[in-house]
Amino acid sequence: MAARTECTREQAIAEFRKLADQFTAIPQEYNREQLLWRLDVKAWCMAECAEHVALTNAAYLRKIKPAISAAAGTSSTNESLRIGGWLSALLLKSVSPEASRKLKAPTKMRPLNVDPQEAFKKLAATHDEILSILSTPPKPDLNRIRFQNPFVPLIRFTVASGILIMAAHGRRHLLQAERIPEQSGFSAVR
């Protein structure tokens, strides 16, 4: 599925619920050793995929939530979310599952010494926060509220862009995690 550049709040809510359900199913299906298995030292395991998405979502949310709070009291009937500007569109394209090139994760977003249960728990908490932003009244116009990009502080994105980017990034690493059990050598892990 191509990265969405526009959707309704309801579609975004459905997307994050689906991501949350799919990520939650992983540690229920696999044991600790399987969640930590990797093909080689450069590859990430399933738990590291979850940890990375959790760290990235948390970094975005630390910037998004104050921006929304600063706009408190505003409400909008605008139910659409859309990418705001070419730079946001470029980032969306680069973190989506369809990206042709792999970007190296910023150092502070690389998972280290991951506890699988904690990684998936942290990720679930970020999904809950995102769902709360999307569904809790009053619903401000997320296409107008801007926040400072957590990785490039000189850049400001709309909250809607941040949400669409987090969804695409989550899908990318979910697919990465789902491919790990298909790799040769995984079946030997008990």
Secondary structure, 3 states (H helix, E strand, C coil): CCCCCEEEHHHHHHHHHHHHHHHHHHHHHCCHHHHHCCCCCCCCCHHHHHHHHHHHHHHHHHHHHHHHHHCCCCCCCCCEEECCCHHHHHHHHHHCCCCCCCCCCCHHHCCCCCCHHHHHHHHHHHHHHHHHHHHCCCCCCCCCCEEECCCCCCCEEEHHHHHHHHHHHHHHHHHHHHHHHHCCCHHHCC
